Amino acid sequence: MQRGSVLFLLFVAIAALGGWLWWSTGDVLPLPPPTPPHQANPPSTPIEAPGPGTPQDQDPVPPNGVRVRVEVVIRERFVPPPLPRVLARQTVDGAPLPAHVVAGAGAGFDAAVASNAGSALVVIDTAAGRAARLVALAAGEPAVYEVAGALAVRGVVRGADGLPLRDARVWFGEYGPDGQRREAITDATGEYELPVLVGSGVPCIVQAPGQAIAARTLVVAAPPPVVDVVLQPGCAIDVQIAGFARAMTTARAFVLPRGSVATELAQWPFWLQALDGGTPLDATGRATIAGLPRVGEVAVLVRHPEAPLGNSVPVVLKGERVRASVPLVYAPSTRTGRVVDGERRPLAGASLWAASGSVQLGDGNSQRLLPPHLEARGTATTSAADGAFVLGLPGDAASARVLVRCVGHAGREFAAAAVAEGTELVLPIWGGGEPQFTLQPPAGGVAWTAECDLSGGVRERVDAGQSFRLSLPHAGRFTFVLTLFDGADVVAVHTVPDVDVTGPIEIESPKRP
């Protein structure tokens, strides 16, 4: 055997002997197991996720002592009324005056923000009656309009031949306490005089039989302006409903601009229809829309509370009279009822729509100041003085929805199938402010804990005599289920059903039996 082989065998034998001696001592030290690559630093104890209903970022262990748990059930979401875009006030003492936009920028019921700018038609309630004014709205802050005393405005009205026009009616956008226009009538010399509230954006409307309406906007200030007007020959549209006519006195005809607007038509006051509600039809389905110029092309639209919106009919203006035959297709069913507030008082002038699918009630048209939502699909109507309404349900009533809006009140939407005949549709008064609830303490002189299932779970320790306040996700109708605990024991359970929240409200905690 070679010398190298002998040495190798000797080394192996010595190594084997050493291993046998180490093992035989029983002092074995195990190697640590390898750490999985996805858990390089494993926690020493497991972390448990909060269970259902456990307030996050709070102590998961129920506290000792008195505790009130609030469960909030959302029943319905309310639509807020439009934000105020014009703040009117008296110049002398700064007293505020009620004002609301009826057409143009800011006139949409469901406008999300008050960032839109443009022209607006505003109605202001004064001590002497209402006043309509044309106001330019900027984005952001509301416009401020000041109403001062009156000045006498005078002038002369003539025809296209230059001769004075007798019995022409001159109106500066103001109404008397009885709701009628405060107008001046020209005498044999064509002259008139009328007191007008001082201010800007004052509309001047001059009308006479057979003449086109003349419209302009004035600034009334000292010295009072002299307003002379020349009227041009006008054109009238004779509107006739084609086919079967039903409840036609509830229908209204409107004139819309169409295509390129001629110069004469561009000055025509389309916005008057937002104040007058269009031209009423008689029982036979006829109406005459007078005072249009003899040049231009318009469209005639008829809205009937029992007929879904149809196509408008184009009309070319020429000569003294033209005709427009407008077809109507009635809804397969109707609903009657009343619109009331939370105290069951009738709401006059509430707007109602019914349509299958969505209805857009956004911002108004600021160019022609047409009535807002005039071309919204479906059927539309307005409640009477006693809150009563008649509304057609277009298409399949099972898929149709009824929308109700009223200035100063919460807007609501209903499934048409749930609106029974003769029902009352309740619009709560809009309280304003952030929708939130304040929970009163359950007992006097005792610190307590409040819990709520909103926002992923909220828990707050409250000092003795202090209340608990929490914001709601939106305005609407809610049911509150209140449970009073003493430690782990349930002491009392109280349910507050169907609470209309349009601002801050207060809720009483359950008391010990």
C-alpha positions in Angstrom: 0.0 0.0 0.0 1.3 3.4 -0.8 2.2 5.9 1.9 -0.5 8.5 0.9 -3.3 5.9 1.1 -2.2 4.9 4.6 -2.2 8.5 5.8 -5.7 9.1 4.4 -7.2 6.0 6.1 -5.6 7.0 9.4 -7.2 10.5 9.2 -10.6 9.0 8.5 -10.3 6.7 11.5 -9.3 9.5 13.9 -12.3 11.6 12.7 -14.8 8.8 13.2 -13.5 8.1 16.7 -13.8 11.8 17.6 -17.4 11.9 16.3 -18.3 8.8 18.3 -16.9 10.2 21.5 -18.9 13.6 21.0 -22.2 11.9 20.3 -21.8 9.5 23.3 -21.6 12.4 25.7 -25.3 13.3 24.9 -24.5 17.0 24.9 -26.3 17.8 21.5 -26.9 21.4 20.5 -29.7 21.6 17.8 -29.3 24.2 15.1 -32.1 26.9 14.8 -34.6 26.2 12.0 -34.3 28.5 9.0 -36.5 31.5 8.8 -38.9 31.6 5.9 -38.0 34.3 3.5 -41.5 36.0 3.7 -41.3 36.3 7.5 -37.8 37.7 8.1 -38.8 39.3 11.5 -41.9 37.3 12.8 -43.8 39.0 15.7 -43.4 37.5 19.1 -47.2 37.3 19.5 -50.0 37.3 16.9 -52.0 40.6 16.2 -55.7 40.1 16.0 -57.8 42.2 13.6 -60.8 44.0 15.1 -64.0 42.0 14.8 -67.2 43.2 13.3 -68.6 46.3 15.1 -65.3 46.8 17.1 -64.2 50.4 16.9 -60.9 50.6 15.2 -57.9 52.5 16.7 -59.7 52.1 20.1 -59.4 49.7 23.0 -61.2 46.5 21.8 -62.2 45.6 25.4 -65.7 47.1 26.3 -65.2 49.6 29.1 -66.7 49.3 32.5 -69.4 51.6 33.8 -72.2 53.3 31.9 -72.1 53.0 28.1 -74.5 54.0 25.2 -74.2 52.4 21.8 -75.8 54.1 18.8 -76.5 52.1 15.7 -77.4 54.3 12.7 -79.7 52.9 10.0 -79.8 55.0 6.8 -83.3 55.1 5.4 -83.1 57.8 2.7 -80.8 60.4 1.4 -82.1 64.0 1.0 -81.1 66.4 -1.8 -80.1 69.8 -0.4 -81.8 72.9 -1.9 -79.8 75.2 -4.1 -77.2 77.3 -2.3 -78.0 81.1 -2.0 -76.4 82.8 -5.0 -77.8 86.3 -4.3 -77.9 88.2 -1.0 -80.4 91.1 -1.2 -80.7 93.8 1.4 -82.1 97.3 2.0 -79.6 100.1 1.3 -80.8 102.2 4.2 -80.6 99.8 7.1 -79.0 96.7 5.5 -82.0 94.6 6.4 -81.9 91.3 4.4 -84.5 90.6 1.8 -85.6 87.1 0.6 -84.2 86.4 -2.9 -84.0 83.4 -5.1 -82.7 82.6 -8.6 -85.5 81.6 -11.0 -83.5 81.2 -14.3 -79.9 81.2 -15.5 -76.8 80.5 -13.6 -77.5 79.0 -10.1 -81.1 78.1 -11.0 -80.6 74.3 -11.0 -82.2 72.4 -8.1 -79.4 69.9 -7.9 -76.4 72.0 -8.8 -73.4 70.5 -6.8 -71.4 73.7 -6.2 -71.9 77.4 -6.5 -68.9 77.9 -8.8 -70.8 78.6 -12.0 -70.8 82.1 -13.3 -73.1 83.9 -15.7 -76.3 85.8 -15.9 -79.2 85.1 -13.6 -82.8 86.2 -13.2 -83.5 86.9 -9.6 -86.8 87.6 -7.7 -86.5 89.7 -4.6 -89.3 90.1 -2.0 -89.6 93.7 -0.9 -92.0 95.5 1.4 -94.0 96.8 -1.6 -94.1 93.4 -3.4 -91.7 91.4 -5.6 -89.1 92.7 -8.0 -87.4 90.8 -10.8 -83.8 91.8 -11.6 -81.1 90.6 -13.9 -77.8 89.9 -12.0 -74.4 88.8 -13.1 -73.1 86.0 -10.9 -69.4 85.4 -10.3 -67.9 82.1 -9.3 -67.6 81.5 -5.5 -69.1 84.1 -3.2 -72.8 85.1 -3.6 -73.6 88.4 -5.3 -74.9 91.2 -3.1 -77.8 93.3 -4.5 -79.0 96.4 -2.7 -82.5 97.7 -3.0 -83.1 101.4 -2.4 -86.0 103.8 -2.8 -87.9 104.5 -6.0 -87.5 107.1 -8.7 -90.0 108.1 -11.4 -88.9 106.8 -14.8 -90.7 108.4 -17.8 -90.5 108.2 -21.6 -92.4 108.0 -24.9 -93.4 104.9 -26.8 -93.7 105.1 -30.6 -94.3 102.8 -33.5 -92.0 102.0 -36.4 -93.6 104.9 -38.3 -92.5 107.3 -35.5 -96.1 108.0 -34.3 -96.9 107.8 -30.6 -98.5 104.5 -29.5 -101.5 104.7 -27.1 -102.2 101.9 -24.6 -98.8 100.4 -24.8 -97.8 98.7 -21.5 -94.5 99.5 -19.8 -93.2 97.2 -17.1 -90.0 97.4 -15.0 -90.1 93.9 -13.5 -92.0 94.8 -10.3 -95.2 93.3 -8.8 -97.7 94.8 -6.4 -98.8 93.1 -3.1 -101.5 91.3 -5.0 -99.0 89.6 -7.3 -100.0 91.6 -10.4 -97.6 93.5 -12.6 -97.1 97.1 -11.7 -97.4 98.7 -15.2 -97.8 102.1 -16.8 -100.1 102.6 -19.7 -99.2 105.1 -22.4 -101.6 108.0 -23.1 -102.6 109.5 -26.4 -99.1 111.1 -26.8 -97.4 107.8 -26.1 -96.0 109.1 -22.8 -95.8 107.1 -19.5 -94.4 107.5 -16.0 -93.8 104.9 -13.3 -91.9 104.8 -10.0 -89.1 102.2 -10.1 -86.9 100.9 -7.4 -83.3 102.2 -7.6 -80.8 99.6 -8.7 -79.0 97.9 -11.5 -80.2 95.1 -13.8 -83.7 96.6 -14.0 -85.7 95.0 -16.9 -87.7 97.3 -19.1 -90.5 95.5 -21.1 -92.7 97.3 -23.5 -95.7 95.6 -25.2 -98.5 96.7 -27.5 -101.0 94.8 -29.7 -99.5 93.8 -33.0 -96.0 94.9 -32.0 -92.9 92.9 -31.1 -91.9 93.1 -27.4 -89.1 95.5 -26.8 -86.8 94.6 -23.9 -83.7 96.2 -22.4 -81.9 96.3 -19.1 -81.5 99.6 -17.1 -79.6 101.1 -14.2 -82.0 103.2 -12.3 -80.2 106.0 -10.3 -80.4 109.7 -9.8 -81.1 111.5 -12.0 -83.8 109.1 -13.2 -83.4 107.9 -16.8 -85.7 108.9 -19.7 -86.5 105.7 -21.6 -88.0 106.2 -25.1 -88.9 103.1 -27.0 -89.7 102.4 -30.7 -91.7 99.2 -31.3 -91.5 97.1 -34.5 -94.3 95.1 -36.1 -94.7 91.7 -34.4 -95.6 88.1 -35.2 -97.9 85.8 -33.3 -97.8 82.0 -33.1 -101.1 80.2 -33.0 -100.5 76.9 -31.1 -102.8 73.9 -31.6 -102.5 70.5 -29.9 -102.7 67.8 -32.5 -105.0 64.9 -31.7 -106.8 64.1 -28.4 -106.8 66.9 -25.8 -107.1 66.2 -22.1 -107.0 68.6 -19.2 -105.4 71.2 -21.5 -105.8 74.1 -19.1 -102.9 72.6 -17.2 -100.6 72.7 -20.2 -98.2 75.5 -21.0 -96.5 76.5 -24.3 -92.9 77.8 -24.4 -90.8 79.4 -27.1 -87.2 78.2 -27.5 -84.4 79.7 -29.7 -83.5 77.5 -32.6 -80.4 77.5 -34.9 -78.7 80.9 -35.5 -80.6 83.6 -33.7 -81.5 86.7 -35.7 -80.6 90.1 -34.3 -84.3 90.9 -33.6 -84.8 87.6 -31.9 -81.7 87.9 -29.8 -83.2 90.8 -28.0 -86.5 89.0 -27.3 -87.0 88.3 -23.6 -87.1 84.5 -23.4 -86.7 84.9 -19.7 -90.2 86.2 -19.3 -91.4 82.6 -19.5 -89.5 81.8 -16.3 -91.6 84.4 -14.5 -94.9 83.7 -16.2 -94.6 79.9 -16.4 -95.2 79.9 -20.2 -98.4 80.6 -22.1 -101.5 78.7 -20.9 -103.6 76.7 -23.3 -107.4 76.8 -23.3 -109.7 73.8 -22.9 -109.6 73.1 -26.6 -105.8 72.9 -26.7 -105.2 76.3 -28.3 -102.9 79.2 -27.3 -101.5 82.4 -28.9 -98.0 83.5 -28.2 -97.8 87.2 -29.3 -95.0 89.8 -29.4 -92.4 87.9 -31.4 -90.4 89.6 -34.2 -91.1 88.9 -37.8 -87.6 87.6 -38.5 -86.0 84.4 -37.2 -86.7 80.7 -36.4 -87.9 79.4 -33.1 -89.3 76.2 -31.7 -92.5 75.6 -29.7 -92.5 73.2 -26.8 -95.6 72.2 -24.9 -95.4 70.7 -21.4 -98.3 68.9 -20.0 -98.3 67.2 -16.5 -99.8 64.0 -17.9 -97.7 63.8 -21.1 -94.0 63.0 -21.3 -91.8 65.5 -23.0 -92.0 65.3 -26.7 -90.1 67.0 -29.5 -90.4 70.7 -30.0 -91.9 72.0 -33.3 -89.8 74.4 -35.5 -91.5 77.6 -36.5 -90.3 80.2 -39.0 -91.4 83.7 -38.0 -92.9 85.8 -40.8 -95.9 88.0 -41.4 -98.5 88.7 -38.7 -99.3 85.1 -37.7 -97.9 81.6 -38.1 -99.2 78.2 -36.9 -97.6 75.4 -34.9 -99.3 72.0 -34.5 -97.8 70.2 -31.5 -98.5 66.5 -30.9 -98.9 65.1 -27.4 -98.7 61.5 -26.2 -100.2 61.0 -22.8 -98.7 58.8 -20.1 -100.3 55.4 -19.5 -101.2 56.2 -15.9 -101.3 59.2 -13.5 -101.0 60.0 -9.9 -102.7 62.6 -7.8 -101.7 63.8 -4.3 -100.4 66.7 -2.3 -96.9 68.1 -1.4 -96.6 69.1 2.2 -93.9 70.0 4.7 -93.0 68.1 7.9 -95.9 69.7 9.7 -98.3 68.6 7.0 -98.8 72.1 5.7 -99.4 72.4 1.9 -96.4 73.5 -0.2 -97.4 75.6 -3.2 -95.1 75.9 -6.2 -93.2 72.6 -5.5 -91.7 71.1 -8.7 -92.4 67.4 -9.6 -90.9 65.2 -12.3 -91.5 61.6 -13.2 -89.3 59.6 -15.6 -87.9 56.2 -16.2 -84.2 56.5 -15.6 -82.2 59.5 -14.4 -83.3 63.1 -14.7 -80.7 65.9 -14.7 -81.7 68.9 -12.6 -78.4 70.7 -12.8 -77.6 74.3 -13.6 -79.8 76.6 -15.6 -79.2 78.2 -19.0 -77.5 81.5 -18.5 -77.6 82.7 -22.1 -81.3 82.9 -22.8 -82.5 82.6 -19.2 -85.0 79.9 -20.1 -87.0 78.3 -17.3 -84.7 75.7 -15.6 -85.2 72.0 -16.5 -87.7 73.0 -19.2 -86.3 70.2 -21.4 -85.9 67.6 -18.7 -87.2 64.2 -19.9 -90.3 62.6 -18.5 -93.4 64.5 -17.2 -93.3 67.6 -15.0 -95.7 69.7 -13.0 -96.0 72.2 -10.2 -98.1 71.9 -7.1 -101.1 74.2 -6.6 -101.8 76.6 -3.7 -103.2 73.7 -1.6 -100.2 71.5 -2.5 -102.3 69.3 -4.9 -100.7 67.9 -8.1 -101.6 65.6 -11.0 -98.6 63.8 -12.6 -98.3 61.3 -15.4 -96.1 58.2 -15.0 -94.3 57.5 -18.2 -93.4 54.0 -19.4 -93.3 51.2 -16.9 -94.4 52.6 -13.5 -92.4 49.9 -11.8 -89.1 51.5 -13.1 -90.2 55.1 -13.0 -89.1 57.5 -10.3 -90.8 60.7 -8.9 -88.6 63.6 -8.0 -89.9 66.5 -5.8 -88.1 69.8 -5.1 -89.1 73.0 -3.4 -87.1 76.0 -2.4 -86.1 75.9 1.2 -86.9 72.2 1.6 -85.2 68.9 1.3 -85.5 67.3 -2.1 -86.7 63.7 -2.3 -87.0 60.9 -4.8 -89.6 58.1 -4.7 -90.2 54.9 -6.6 -93.3 55.7 -8.7 -94.8 52.3 -7.7 -94.6 53.4 -4.1 -96.5 56.6 -4.7 -100.1 55.7 -4.0 -103.1 57.6 -5.4 -103.9 60.6 -3.2 -100.7 60.3 -1.2 -98.9 63.1 0.6 -95.3 63.7 -0.4 -93.5 65.2 2.6 -90.6 67.6 2.1 -88.9 68.5 5.4 -87.9 72.2 5.9 -84.1 72.5 5.3 -82.5 73.4 8.7 -79.1 74.2 7.3 -75.7 73.5 8.9 -73.9 70.2 9.2 -76.0 67.1 9.5 -75.1 65.7 12.9 -76.6 64.4 16.1 -75.9 65.3 19.7 -76.4 62.4 22.2 -77.4 63.6 25.7 -75.8 61.9 28.7 -77.7 58.9 30.1 -77.4 60.0 33.7 -76.4 63.0 35.7 -73.1 63.2 37.5 -71.6 60.1 36.0 -68.8 59.8 33.4 -69.9 57.6 30.5 -68.8 56.1 27.2 -70.5 56.7 23.8 -70.1 54.3 20.9 -71.4 54.5 17.3 -71.0 52.2 14.3 -70.4 55.1 11.8 -66.9 55.8 10.3 -65.8 52.3 10.9 -66.6 52.5 14.6 -66.3 55.3 17.1 -65.8 55.2 20.8 -65.4 58.2 23.1 -65.2 58.5 26.9 -67.3 61.4 28.0 -67.1 63.4 31.2 -70.0 63.7 33.6 -72.7 66.1 32.3 -71.2 66.3 28.8 -72.8 65.3 25.6 -71.5 63.3 22.6 -71.6 64.8 19.1 -71.0 63.0 15.8 -71.5 64.0 12.1 -73.7 62.0 9.8 -72.6 61.1 6.3 -75.3 63.2 4.7 -78.7 64.8 5.2 -81.5 62.3 5.1 -83.9 60.1 7.0 -82.4 57.8 9.7 -83.4 55.4 12.4 -81.3 55.4 15.6 -81.1 52.3 17.8 -79.8 53.2 21.3 -78.6 50.6 23.8 -77.7 51.4 27.4 -75.1 49.2 29.1 -73.9 49.0 32.6 -70.6 47.1 32.2 -71.5 44.1 30.1 -75.2 44.1 31.1 -77.9 45.6 28.8 -80.0 48.0 30.8 -82.3 49.5 28.1 -82.9 49.6 24.4 -84.6 52.5 22.7 -85.4 52.9 18.9 -85.9 56.4 17.4 -87.4 55.7 14.0 -87.5 57.8 10.8 -85.8 60.9 11.9 -85.5 63.6 9.2 -82.1 65.3 9.5 -81.4 68.5 7.6 -79.0 70.0 10.1 -78.0 69.4 13.8 -80.4 67.4 15.9 -80.5 66.1 19.5 -81.2 62.6 20.8 -82.0 61.6 24.3 -80.1 58.6 25.7 -82.1 55.7 27.1 -82.8 55.9 30.9 -82.7 53.2 33.5 -86.1 51.5 33.8 
